[in-house]
Amino acid sequence: MTVTQATGTAERETALDMLERVPGQRRITVGGDKNYDTYDFVTQCREMNVTPHVARRQWTNLDQRTVRHPGYQVSQRVRKRVEEIFGWIKTVGGGRKLRYKGVARNQLWAELTAAAYNLVRMAKLAAASLVIQGSSAPTGSM
């Protein structure tokens, strides 16, 4: 998770920067919401050997090369699970409104909130694993 200055295009620009840092030469895919369905983003992804699996707008910049494959539909289902994480961060983690001044402080807040989400998820997975194995999940307060 990366925090940047809000410019209207910062989200897409940051995504492209992150894609440039992915090692290897193999073709990869990237998912995104409708805000990523722009000519510039789709074109730059294709130039970097990245297939953009973004949600389509009414007048989309994606062509049939991408959307005809079953992998596109799978990416859209997986994207929903990723969006649930951001929903948790906004509601439970208090991320609807930034609390600090400056990008660096908000970046630290975002990293700590994401770590908290991971801890909650690991605890739920551990409890589910115990139930599957036949043990009872631990109860009590911390």
Backbone as CSV, one residue per row, in Angstrom:
resi,resn,N_x,N_y,N_z,CA_x,CA_y,CA_z,C_x,C_y,C_z
1,MET,0.849,-1.161,0.000,0.000,0.000,0.000,0.901,1.232,0.000
2,THR,0.597,2.149,-0.881,1.396,3.366,-1.000,0.491,4.581,-0.893
3,VAL,0.907,5.549,-0.111,0.175,6.805,0.047,0.899,7.868,-0.773
4,THR,0.143,8.634,-1.569,0.717,9.697,-2.397,-0.132,10.957,-2.257
5,GLN,0.375,12.071,-2.795,-0.401,13.297,-2.889,-1.560,13.044,-3.840
6,ALA,-2.727,13.556,-3.527,-3.893,13.406,-4.386,-3.781,14.380,-5.559
7,THR,-3.757,13.829,-6.774,-3.672,14.686,-7.964,-4.755,14.376,-8.984
8,GLY,-5.485,13.297,-8.803,-6.462,12.870,-9.796,-5.920,11.762,-10.675
9,THR,-4.607,11.736,-10.848,-3.981,10.662,-11.626,-2.941,9.902,-10.808
10,ALA,-2.759,10.283,-9.549,-1.707,9.694,-8.715,-1.879,8.190,-8.537
11,GLU,-3.127,7.735,-8.435,-3.365,6.304,-8.226,-2.854,5.488,-9.412
12,ARG,-3.173,5.930,-10.620,-2.708,5.212,-11.814,-1.199,5.335,-11.981
13,GLU,-0.654,6.526,-11.725,0.792,6.718,-11.849,1.551,5.834,-10.860
14,THR,1.048,5.732,-9.643,1.684,4.881,-8.640,1.594,3.420,-9.035
15,ALA,0.457,3.022,-9.594,0.309,1.639,-10.057,1.336,1.325,-11.134
16,LEU,1.552,2.235,-12.061,2.548,2.021,-13.118,3.957,1.946,-12.529
17,ASP,4.251,2.803,-11.542,5.558,2.741,-10.879,5.765,1.401,-10.195
18,MET,4.717,0.903,-9.539,4.816,-0.387,-8.855,4.990,-1.521,-9.863
19,LEU,4.313,-1.425,-11.008,4.438,-2.462,-12.038,5.852,-2.491,-12.623
20,GLU,6.482,-1.336,-12.727,7.855,-1.293,-13.240,8.829,-2.019,-12.323
21,ARG,8.510,-2.097,-11.033,9.395,-2.747,-10.068,9.194,-4.256,-9.980
22,VAL,8.199,-4.800,-10.702,7.985,-6.250,-10.683,9.123,-6.911,-11.453
23,PRO,9.836,-7.862,-10.812,10.975,-8.496,-11.489,10.514,-9.480,-12.562
24,GLY,11.404,-9.758,-13.493,11.138,-10.746,-14.532,10.638,-10.130,-15.818
25,GLN,10.607,-10.955,-16.849,10.196,-10.503,-18.176,8.885,-11.128,-18.640
26,ARG,8.325,-12.046,-17.830,7.089,-12.720,-18.234,5.911,-11.758,-18.222
27,ARG,4.926,-12.041,-19.058,3.703,-11.234,-19.076,2.963,-11.465,-17.771
28,ILE,2.493,-10.382,-17.168,1.714,-10.456,-15.945,0.394,-9.730,-16.164
29,THR,-0.515,-9.867,-15.213,-1.786,-9.151,-15.275,-1.887,-8.227,-14.070
30,VAL,-2.700,-7.193,-14.214,-2.977,-6.279,-13.113,-4.474,-5.986,-13.128
31,GLY,-5.071,-6.032,-11.948,-6.490,-5.738,-11.831,-6.708,-4.330,-11.317
32,GLY,-7.865,-3.790,-11.591,-8.179,-2.448,-11.110,-9.637,-2.115,-11.345
33,ASP,-10.097,-1.050,-10.710,-11.479,-0.635,-10.890,-11.623,0.226,-12.148
34,LYS,-12.792,0.802,-12.317,-13.068,1.560,-13.548,-12.184,2.781,-13.727
35,ASN,-11.624,3.296,-12.642,-10.745,4.464,-12.762,-9.471,4.152,-13.535
36,TYR,-9.141,2.880,-13.667,-7.939,2.485,-14.399,-8.226,2.241,-15.885
37,ASP,-9.471,2.307,-16.289,-9.831,2.072,-17.691,-9.673,3.370,-18.480
38,THR,-8.411,3.811,-18.604,-8.093,5.000,-19.384,-7.132,4.603,-20.499
39,TYR,-7.114,5.384,-21.549,-6.250,5.078,-22.686,-4.789,5.037,-22.262
40,ASP,-4.356,6.035,-21.494,-2.947,6.107,-21.089,-2.542,4.901,-20.249
41,PHE,-3.366,4.545,-19.249,-3.007,3.429,-18.373,-2.955,2.112,-19.141
42,VAL,-3.966,1.849,-19.952,-4.017,0.596,-20.705,-2.846,0.516,-21.681
43,THR,-2.550,1.607,-22.368,-1.446,1.625,-23.330,-0.107,1.416,-22.635
44,GLN,0.124,2.102,-21.538,1.398,1.955,-20.832,1.551,0.555,-20.250
45,CYS,0.460,-0.035,-19.787,0.531,-1.418,-19.294,0.962,-2.355,-20.415
46,ARG,0.350,-2.215,-21.564,0.695,-3.096,-22.693,2.151,-2.912,-23.121
47,GLU,2.662,-1.680,-23.050,4.069,-1.434,-23.383,5.013,-2.103,-22.394
48,MET,4.549,-2.309,-21.140,5.369,-2.956,-20.113,5.142,-4.463,-20.062
49,ASN,4.432,-5.029,-21.046,4.133,-6.459,-21.090,3.214,-6.868,-19.936
50,VAL,2.277,-5.983,-19.607,1.294,-6.220,-18.552,-0.092,-6.188,-19.185
51,THR,-0.902,-7.206,-18.883,-2.270,-7.239,-19.379,-3.179,-6.597,-18.333
52,PRO,-3.846,-5.484,-18.670,-4.702,-4.814,-17.692,-6.069,-5.493,-17.590
53,HIS,-6.361,-6.066,-16.436,-7.665,-6.665,-16.175,-8.471,-5.697,-15.321
54,VAL,-8.835,-4.571,-15.909,-9.556,-3.533,-15.178,-11.040,-3.634,-15.489
55,ALA,-11.851,-3.168,-14.535,-13.292,-3.128,-14.763,-13.569,-2.169,-15.916
56,ARG,-14.494,-2.563,-16.770,-14.738,-1.771,-17.972,-15.767,-0.671,-17.739
57,ARG,-15.499,0.468,-18.360,-16.480,1.551,-18.406,-17.429,1.283,-19.577
58,GLN,-18.429,2.130,-19.718,-19.366,1.957,-20.824,-18.632,2.057,-22.162
59,TRP,-17.733,3.034,-22.285,-16.898,3.160,-23.479,-15.490,2.787,-23.047
60,THR,-15.178,1.537,-23.172,-13.957,1.001,-22.587,-12.754,1.187,-23.493
61,ASN,-11.573,1.157,-22.879,-10.315,1.192,-23.609,-9.733,-0.203,-23.770
62,LEU,-10.421,-1.208,-23.232,-9.980,-2.594,-23.392,-10.581,-3.159,-24.661
63,ASP,-9.849,-4.037,-25.297,-10.369,-4.675,-26.502,-10.640,-6.151,-26.203
64,GLN,-11.103,-6.855,-27.212,-11.468,-8.261,-27.040,-10.278,-9.165,-26.756
65,ARG,-9.040,-8.697,-27.026,-7.857,-9.503,-26.695,-7.843,-9.834,-25.215
66,THR,-8.316,-8.926,-24.411,-8.269,-9.099,-22.960,-9.536,-9.728,-22.412
67,VAL,-10.681,-9.184,-22.758,-11.924,-9.558,-22.079,-12.489,-10.889,-22.547
68,ARG,-12.017,-11.445,-23.643,-12.571,-12.716,-24.123,-12.028,-13.920,-23.357
69,HIS,-10.952,-13.753,-22.637,-10.322,-14.878,-21.944,-10.965,-15.124,-20.586
70,PRO,-11.036,-16.386,-20.166,-11.614,-16.703,-18.849,-10.835,-16.063,-17.698
71,GLY,-9.540,-15.818,-17.888,-8.734,-15.205,-16.844,-9.226,-13.819,-16.467
72,TYR,-9.835,-13.109,-17.411,-10.368,-11.773,-17.129,-11.511,-11.866,-16.122
73,GLN,-12.423,-12.815,-16.325,-13.537,-12.982,-15.393,-13.028,-13.419,-14.014
74,VAL,-12.019,-14.280,-13.982,-11.439,-14.695,-12.704,-10.838,-13.488,-11.991
75,SER,-10.123,-12.642,-12.724,-9.519,-11.451,-12.127,-10.571,-10.539,-11.520
76,GLN,-11.717,-10.414,-12.165,-12.768,-9.547,-11.646,-13.346,-10.105,-10.344
77,ARG,-13.436,-11.439,-10.217,-13.912,-12.030,-8.969,-12.882,-11.856,-7.851
78,VAL,-11.606,-12.033,-8.173,-10.554,-11.868,-7.175,-10.464,-10.405,-6.742
79,ARG,-10.682,-9.482,-7.666,-10.632,-8.055,-7.361,-11.629,-7.702,-6.270
80,LYS,-12.781,-8.354,-6.256,-13.779,-8.102,-5.217,-13.203,-8.435,-3.840
81,ARG,-12.455,-9.517,-3.729,-11.858,-9.883,-2.438,-10.817,-8.851,-2.004
82,VAL,-10.082,-8.308,-2.950,-9.093,-7.278,-2.622,-9.808,-6.008,-2.168
83,GLU,-10.897,-5.655,-2.826,-11.648,-4.457,-2.446,-12.227,-4.597,-1.046
84,GLU,-12.519,-5.825,-0.601,-13.027,-6.031,0.757,-11.982,-5.608,1.789
85,ILE,-10.708,-5.797,1.489,-9.639,-5.376,2.393,-9.668,-3.858,2.549
86,PHE,-9.789,-3.148,1.435,-9.839,-1.689,1.502,-11.103,-1.222,2.218
87,GLY,-12.193,-1.959,2.063,-13.412,-1.648,2.811,-13.190,-1.777,4.302
88,TRP,-12.468,-2.826,4.735,-12.161,-3.015,6.157,-11.300,-1.855,6.647
89,ILE,-10.312,-1.477,5.849,-9.427,-0.382,6.248,-10.217,0.914,6.419
90,LYS,-11.193,1.143,5.543,-11.976,2.373,5.632,-12.948,2.363,6.800
91,THR,-13.570,1.218,7.082,-14.581,1.184,8.138,-13.970,0.875,9.500
92,VAL,-13.421,-0.303,9.658,-12.878,-0.728,10.944,-11.582,0.010,11.259
93,GLY,-10.719,0.150,10.268,-9.421,0.782,10.483,-9.472,2.298,10.539
94,GLY,-10.627,2.889,10.253,-10.758,4.339,10.343,-10.136,5.093,9.184
95,GLY,-10.040,4.475,8.048,-9.371,5.105,6.918,-10.249,5.951,6.024
96,ARG,-11.476,6.205,6.445,-12.349,7.024,5.612,-11.804,8.446,5.504
97,LYS,-11.168,8.898,6.565,-10.627,10.254,6.589,-9.214,10.205,7.168
98,LEU,-8.275,10.816,6.480,-6.901,10.828,6.977,-6.804,11.677,8.235
99,ARG,-5.975,11.239,9.168,-5.868,11.913,10.452,-4.588,12.717,10.623
100,TYR,-3.654,12.548,9.739,-2.349,13.158,9.913,-2.021,14.063,8.737
101,LYS,-1.141,15.027,8.979,-0.658,15.892,7.916,0.596,15.276,7.334
102,GLY,0.685,15.292,6.024,1.885,14.807,5.362,1.761,13.373,4.878
103,VAL,2.431,13.125,3.770,2.394,11.811,3.146,3.087,10.769,4.016
104,ALA,4.232,11.110,4.612,5.013,10.135,5.383,4.230,9.607,6.584
105,ARG,3.569,10.481,7.311,2.796,10.044,8.479,1.611,9.179,8.064
106,ASN,0.944,9.568,6.997,-0.187,8.771,6.524,0.270,7.437,5.937
107,GLN,1.461,7.401,5.359,2.019,6.137,4.866,2.243,5.181,6.036
108,LEU,2.802,5.688,7.128,3.018,4.862,8.313,1.695,4.359,8.872
109,TRP,0.690,5.242,8.932,-0.629,4.833,9.398,-1.178,3.716,8.510
110,ALA,-1.044,3.854,7.194,-1.565,2.847,6.263,-0.873,1.506,6.470
111,GLU,0.446,1.517,6.662,1.181,0.273,6.878,0.767,-0.400,8.187
112,LEU,0.590,0.383,9.249,0.157,-0.186,10.527,-1.264,-0.739,10.445
113,THR,-2.137,-0.052,9.724,-3.509,-0.521,9.570,-3.547,-1.810,8.753
114,ALA,-2.742,-1.884,7.709,-2.673,-3.118,6.917,-2.112,-4.265,7.756
115,ALA,-1.135,-3.974,8.617,-0.597,-5.005,9.511,-1.674,-5.480,10.482
116,ALA,-2.477,-4.553,10.985,-3.575,-4.927,11.883,-4.564,-5.828,11.162
117,TYR,-4.882,-5.509,9.918,-5.789,-6.354,9.137,-5.207,-7.764,9.005
118,ASN,-3.912,-7.852,8.718,-3.275,-9.164,8.583,-3.333,-9.948,9.890
119,LEU,-3.137,-9.279,11.025,-3.215,-9.963,12.318,-4.620,-10.492,12.583
120,VAL,-5.625,-9.689,12.287,-7.012,-10.128,12.463,-7.289,-11.322,11.558
121,ARG,-6.836,-11.248,10.324,-7.065,-12.346,9.374,-6.361,-13.623,9.815
122,MET,-5.111,-13.501,10.296,-4.379,-14.682,10.761,-5.070,-15.313,11.966
123,ALA,-5.595,-14.498,12.871,-6.300,-15.028,14.035,-7.546,-15.792,13.605
124,LYS,-8.281,-15.253,12.638,-9.478,-15.939,12.147,-9.115,-17.239,11.438
125,LEU,-8.036,-17.227,10.665,-7.607,-18.449,9.985,-7.145,-19.507,10.979
126,ALA,-6.437,-19.089,12.036,-5.981,-20.031,13.061,-7.172,-20.643,13.785
127,ALA,-8.177,-19.828,14.109,-9.368,-20.333,14.785,-10.122,-21.309,13.888
128,ALA,-10.232,-20.990,12.606,-10.914,-21.880,11.667,-10.150,-23.194,11.525
129,SER,-8.837,-23.129,11.549,-8.017,-24.332,11.450,-8.235,-25.235,12.659
130,LEU,-8.352,-24.651,13.840,-8.614,-25.431,15.038,-9.970,-26.118,14.979
131,VAL,-10.974,-25.426,14.478,-12.308,-25.993,14.358,-12.296,-27.157,13.378
132,ILE,-11.582,-27.016,12.276,-11.497,-28.088,11.279,-10.795,-29.307,11.853
133,GLN,-9.777,-29.089,12.675,-9.030,-30.187,13.269,-9.780,-30.860,14.418
134,GLY,-10.879,-30.284,14.852,-11.663,-30.884,15.902,-11.487,-30.255,17.258
135,SER,-10.540,-29.377,17.412,-10.372,-28.681,18.681,-11.336,-27.508,18.725
136,SER,-11.584,-27.035,19.894,-12.444,-25.851,19.980,-11.584,-24.615,19.894
137,ALA,-12.114,-23.585,19.323,-11.391,-22.332,19.190,-11.254,-21.688,20.566
138,PRO,-10.124,-21.061,20.847,-9.941,-20.430,22.161,-10.929,-19.295,22.340
139,THR,-11.421,-19.169,23.564,-12.340,-18.079,23.864,-11.743,-17.241,24.968
140,GLY,-12.319,-16.115,25.180,-11.814,-15.228,26.229,-11.422,-13.899,25.642
141,SER,-11.159,-12.964,26.511,-10.808,-11.628,26.028,-9.311,-11.416,26.200
142,MET,-8.789,-10.494,25.403,-7.363,-10.168,25.467,-7.156,-8.914,26.244
